[in-house]
Amino acid sequence: MRLLKQVEIQPGCVRTDGNRIDSLCGLSLSEIYRKVCNGYSKFFKMDGLCKTGFVAAELLLEGLTPEQKAEGSVILFGRAGSLATDRNYENTIRNPENYYPSPALFVYTLANIVTGEIAIRHKMQGESSMYVLPQYDREAETRTVQAAFDESDTTLIVSGWVDYENDDNYKAILNLYTKD
Amino acid sequence: MGSAMNIVARGTYMVTPLGEGSGSNYEALCQGRSELKPRPGAFGLPETFVGSLLPRDCWNEKLKDMPGRDALTLFEALCIYCISQAAGNADLSDSGTIFILSSTKGNVDLLESNPDDPRAYLDWSARKIAGHFDNGNTPVTVSNACVSGVCAQLMAARMIRSGQYRRAVVAGGDLLSRFIVSGFQSFKALSPEVCKPFDANRTGLNLGEAFGTIILEATDHVGESDWVYVASSNHNDANHISGPSRTGEGSYRVLRDLLKHVDATNLAFVNLHGTATNYNDEMESIAVDRAGLAQVPVNGLKGYFGHTLGAAGVIETIMSMQAVDHGAIIPTRGFTAQGTSRRLNVTDAPRATDKKAFIKLLSGFGGSNAGICYRKGGAE
């Protein structure tokens, strides 16, 4: 397999293949979205985890054709998963006097929704998975990606680490792999 | 895909409100039992729901002497209990063993009293569980919503096949909470009565609690009674995060992949997700029909256990193994009349089978779909 590209996003800094993208550094996730994508209104319904993964995937996959992406997979790792949204959702049900559970929020209380959001945006119908680990483990990522190439028909894989605690503490390191 | 090394299920165990142990749960299904009932006041929720709940007091009492219990949540203790029972005397501390946890929400109920409780992180529970068995490898948690239990087995098989580990402990579980039930209620996904998978009058899903373990191992020799992992597959619909594809695309692709490794004529049945929501069951009927499996017996187990989230893929696989062991197809509790646009061969009464393979299919939020195929005994 081959690593084609890497995108790294954290507060204040955006890098592709290790190079700082000055025009995007210092921008919020929504501001980066407006610069690199726009016109995908579903973005504004997403939670922080999904926005982090979505923006990184936009930068990672720009220029690829629908045909190249059709059999693509999204295999991500992270630690917090949906915990930031879990906390927000918990606030809507904690108090019986102020009880307003919302389906729009609840759907984001699953760690794998970010893989679905990326798969939907790019029409990737290969695998989608979210694995929780205590910290980023590049070796585990490589092995998992290699196994997916070996054992399925997927031709392209977006993999890496996506973690979101709050607007001051989030990180995506996404890597784009092809089978050969 | 094809390979000389075989992977077999060396031990299984499960705990549900119907009993403990794979055999006793299977017996309960044969008797048509279920613990799905209205739960007024449960979790302090304003609205009653129909669910299958583990008796907390009994389990807290039963597990009180577990070593280190004070430092474990009930969720973790139940995972550990199932693993211990499935493992028997096997030592799980060796470096060739990996722990894979399948859970959607783990200890999420702890957020109620402390939003910053570190035990709400899924990796906390996974490390507690692996640590209980003195296993030093970093455990993985698969959190792929409702398809987690099958994806965990897929991960396990790949880790063994690649030679990284020789044994994988797949532990699935979820406890219900105010958090989970209120969310499904807000989705209007819950049925006010016991669910009716694939039925014309189905009214939505029921939630349930369960824990299950499957231990997979590499082996050179397959015995006649061994359960052999055949293949697994995972596809995203790339359509919608909370609604299934109208064409059943992801589930269809999963079935298509699995049928490259098993001949449909050798399938005893396909155990479907069958949540009894309108959209899920309709989607699955389309996927099964498109895959050319409309004549193959299908069934769903949610009418016995409810939807057990991270445990579903594990316990429904175990029950499917038990059924084939007994030469039987478990009837779809709650089903009476065809209620999907594509006609399926839904098993509505106990039936005998002499076939030795089955497929377990799941789908869930995030557009995810996953399936796995097992076969009993040697090559077809």
Interface residues (C-beta under 8 A of the other chain):
Chain A: S73 V74 R79 A80 G81 L83 D86 R87 Y89 E90 I93 R94 P96 Y99 P101 S102 P103 F106 V107 T109 L110 A111 N112 I113 T115 G116 E117 A119 I120 H122 K123 M124 Q125 G126 E127 S128 S129 M130 Y131 V132 L133 P134 D137 A140 R143 T144 Q146 A147 A148 D150 E151 S152 D153
Chain B: M1 G44 P46 T104 K105 V108 L111 E112 P115 A120 Y121 L122 D123 A126 R127 T138 V140 T141 V142 S143 N144 A145 C151 M155 R158 M159 R161 S162 Q164 R178 F179 S182 G183 F184 Q185 S186 F187 K188 S233 N234 H235 N236 D237 A238 N239 H240 I241 S242 E249 G250 R253 D257 F365 G366 G367 S368
